Amino acid sequence: MKAKTPRTWRSGTEPVTARSDLKLRFLLSVVFTPFFALCTTGFALWAAHSNGRSVPTDGTLTVFAIACGVLTLVAAADLYVVVRRRRTEL
């Protein structure tokens, strides 16, 4: 049997009916939002209580706190999107 050629060519490689796994995204967002929030708080407190000669420096700890804060916001935004999509789709 010979394979049929599609009438229109798609440029992407994903299937036409591809969907995001909302349950997994929900689980990951629920786990990592508080985790990153705790890491943000921990690094910020560590940076506030470190002296100028400690290793890692307070600048490095501040960068880690900012990075964890950004990841907290991303995880919280994804949690909001997933909850909204689950209410409309499921």
Backbone as a ProteinNet text record, in pm:
[ID]
protein_1_A
[PRIMARY]
MKAKTPRTWRSGTEPVTARSDLKLRFLLSVVFTPFFALCTTGFALWAAHSNGRSVPTDGTLTVFAIACGVLTLVAAADLYVVVRRRRTEL
[TERTIARY]
83.4	0	89.2	52.3	130.2	75.1	166.4	125.1	70.7	-33.1	-92.4	-17.1	-5	58.1	-49.6	-23.7	-125.7	-143.6	-265	-294.2	-225	-218.1	-149	-33.5	78.6	197.4	204.2	228.9	246.9	395.8	430.2	571.7	620	530.5	568.8	576.4	627.9	640.7	542	463.5	370.3	241.1	171.1	45	-60.7	-158.4	-264.7	-344	-360.9	-444	-361.7	-239.8	-154.8	-217.1	-212	-266.4	-166.1	-169.3	-82.3	-141.2	-54.2	-98.8	-126.1	-252	-286.9	-270.3	-292.4	-276.8	-131.6	-39.3	102.2	146.4	103.3	137.3	80.4	-41.1	-101.2	-18.9	17.7	96.7	231.7	300.1	430.1	417.8	314.6	295.6	262.6	180.7	144.3	266.6	355.3	473.8	578.9	603.9	717	686.8	562.2	533.6	574.8	530.9	578.3	727.7	781.4	924.1	1008.4	977.4	1053.5	1029.6	909.5	882.6	968	979.5	1065	1212	1255.1	1393.6	1420.3	1324.9	1340	1357.4	1271.8	1279.6	1410.6	1450	1574	1696.7	1706.6	1822.8	1822.9	1704.5	1697.8	1740	1693.8	1734.1	1882.7	1934.2	2075.5	2160.4	2115.9	2189.5	2184	2070.7	2057.3	2144.6	2166.8	2242.9	2389.5	2433.3	2573.7	2657	2783.5	2872.5	2946.5	3027	3093.8	3200.4	3248.6	3357.5	3311.2	3182.6	3134.2	3130.4	3132.7	3123.7	3001.7	2906.8	2897.6	2867.5	2900	2882.6	2734.7	2705.4	2566.1	2511.6	2597.3	2553.6	2508.6	2583.3	2546.7	2415.1	2400.2	2276	2157.3	2179.6	2072.5	2031.4	2127.9	2096.7	2015.1	2053.9	1976.7	1834.8	1820.7	1687.6	1602	1660.7	1586.1	1546.6	1639.8	1609.3	1497	1501.9	1395.4	1263.4	1269.4	1148.2	1083.8	1166.2	1113.7	1051.5	1118.8	1063	933.4	923	797.8	685.1	712.2	610.9	570.7	667.4	637.1	551.3	586.7	509.6	368.8	356	223.6	138.8	199.5	125.7	81	168	130.1	17.9	22.1	-85.1	-217.5	-215.8	-336.8	-390.9	-301.7	-344.4	-401.2	-336.7	-382.9	-519.4	-536.6	-665.5	-775.8	-747.4	-846.9	-880.1	-779.2	-803.6	-876.5	-845.4	-914.8	-1061.1	-1093.6	-1235.4	-1312	-1247.9	-1318.9	-1317.4	-1210.6	-1197.4	-1248.8	-1237	-1273.2	-1411.6
-115.9	0	123.9	218.7	340.5	449.5	524.5	631.7	749	810.7	925.6	1053	1139.4	1268.3	1367.3	1444.5	1541.3	1651	1704.6	1808.7	1940	1971.9	2093.8	2055	2116.7	2086.8	2179.5	2120.1	2197.9	2216.9	2330.2	2356.5	2299.3	2276.6	2225.6	2074.1	2021	1876.8	1817.2	1900.8	1846.6	1802.4	1709.4	1662.9	1773.6	1758.7	1858.4	1866.2	1753.6	1748.8	1751.4	1805.6	1809.2	1897.1	1849.6	1924.9	1919.7	2021.9	2027.3	1940.5	1874.9	1793.2	1885.5	1924.9	2022.5	1967.6	1837.7	1779.7	1787	1756.9	1762.9	1906.6	1998.2	2138.9	2190.6	2148.5	2189.3	2136.7	2010.3	1949.6	2019.9	2044.2	2109.8	2252.8	2322.8	2460.3	2463	2368.5	2363.8	2329.8	2246.5	2208.4	2319.9	2377.8	2468.7	2614	2656.5	2794.1	2817.7	2734.3	2757.8	2729.4	2632.5	2601.8	2722.3	2782.9	2899.5	3019.2	3031.1	3140.1	3123.3	3000.4	2975	2999.6	2960	2985.4	3134.7	3210.7	3355.9	3415.2	3374.7	3425.1	3384.2	3259.9	3211	3283.1	3300.5	3370.2	3518.1	3579.2	3720.1	3738	3650.8	3659.4	3630.4	3532.5	3498.7	3616.4	3681.3	3798.3	3913	3929.9	4040.1	4019.2	3894.2	3865.7	3832.5	3835.8	3805.4	3932.6	3914.5	4030.9	4041.7	4142	4168.4	4067.6	3989.2	3895.1	3750.7	3724.8	3587.1	3533.7	3402.1	3334.6	3245.9	3251.6	3341.7	3484.4	3578.6	3719.8	3756	3869.7	3911.9	3948.8	3990.3	4017.9	3891.6	3784.5	3656.5	3605.8	3617.4	3573.4	3657.1	3785.3	3871.8	3830.4	3796.4	3748.6	3619.7	3529	3405	3434.3	3528.9	3564.7	3623.9	3708.2	3767.2	3659.6	3568.9	3461	3371.6	3338.3	3256.3	3332.9	3464.1	3545.5	3545.7	3554.7	3549	3412.7	3306.9	3172.1	3154	3216.9	3212.4	3276.7	3392.4	3460.9	3379.4	3315.6	3232.9	3112.8	3047.2	2931.5	2972.9	3087.8	3135.2	3172.9	3235.4	3270.5	3144.5	3044	2918.7	2850.4	2856.1	2798.8	2868.5	3000.3	3075.3	3033.6	3022.3	2984.5	2843.3	2751.6	2612.5	2601.5	2670	2664.3	2721.4	2832.6	2893.2	2801.1	2739	2649.1	2522.5	2470.3	2349.3	2376.6	2496.5	2530.1	2539.6	2586.1	2603.3	2476.9	2397.7	2281.8	2152	2135.4	2005.2	2004.1
0	0	0	-79.7	-94.9	-2.2	63.9	154.5	74.3	128.2	60.7	98.6	3	25.7	67.9	174.7	216.7	111.5	105.4	5.9	39.9	168.3	209.9	299.9	277.8	357	477.1	592.5	714.1	737.8	793.4	816.6	950.2	1044.4	1175.9	1178.6	1288.9	1301.1	1400	1467.9	1566	1498.6	1559.1	1502.2	1503	1418.7	1408.4	1537.7	1605	1725.7	1854.4	1850.1	1969.1	2075.9	2201.7	2314.1	2428.1	2509.6	2625.3	2737.1	2812.7	2925.1	3043.2	3059.2	3161.1	3302.2	3320.4	3454.2	3500.6	3410.4	3445.5	3469.3	3384.9	3404.4	3535.6	3570.4	3696.9	3814.1	3808.8	3915.9	3931.2	3820.2	3827.4	3879.8	3838.4	3886.6	4035.4	4080.7	4222.8	4308.8	4257.8	4333.9	4331.5	4214.4	4201.7	4236.1	4237.8	4278.6	4424.3	4520.4	4657.9	4675.6	4599.6	4610.1	4570.7	4456.4	4412.6	4504	4560.1	4654.2	4780.5	4829.8	4946.3	4914.8	4795.4	4754.5	4744.4	4691.5	4682.6	4821.8	4913.9	5050.6	5116.6	5098.9	5159.4	5107.9	4977.2	4921.8	4961.2	4965.4	5005.2	5151	5239.2	5380.2	5398.1	5323.5	5331.4	5284.3	5176.2	5125.8	5225	5292.9	5388.2	5511.8	5550	5671.7	5645.9	5521.5	5493.6	5503.6	5539.9	5544.9	5411.9	5397.4	5269.8	5232.9	5328.1	5301.3	5289.2	5297.3	5294.6	5151.6	5144.3	5015	5020.2	4931.8	4816.9	4861.1	4775.3	4809.9	4812.5	4873.8	4881.5	4743.9	4651.5	4514.9	4443.4	4461.8	4401.2	4458.1	4588.6	4652.5	4607.5	4584.6	4534.3	4393.7	4310.4	4174.3	4181.3	4270	4286.7	4334.8	4426.6	4476.6	4364.9	4282.7	4170.7	4069.7	4038.7	3943.6	3996.7	4123.6	4182	4185.7	4207.7	4204.1	4066.3	3962.7	3825.3	3798.4	3841.8	3823	3901.4	4018.3	4094	4014.8	3954.9	3875.2	3752.5	3688.3	3570.8	3610.7	3720.8	3766.2	3808.9	3873.8	3915.5	3794.1	3695.1	3573.1	3499.3	3493.8	3429	3506.7	3637.9	3719.1	3689.5	3677	3644.2	3507.2	3408.6	3273.2	3271.9	3340.6	3342.6	3409.9	3522.5	3592.5	3503.5	3437.9	3349.7	3230.9	3171.9	3058.8	3102.3	3220	3266.2	3291.6	3338.5	3361.5	3231.1	3125.1	2997.8	2912.8	2920.5	2831.7	2891	3020.1	3077.8	3135.5
[MASK]
++++++++++++++++++++++++++++++++++++++++++++++++++++++++++++++++++++++++++++++++++++++++++

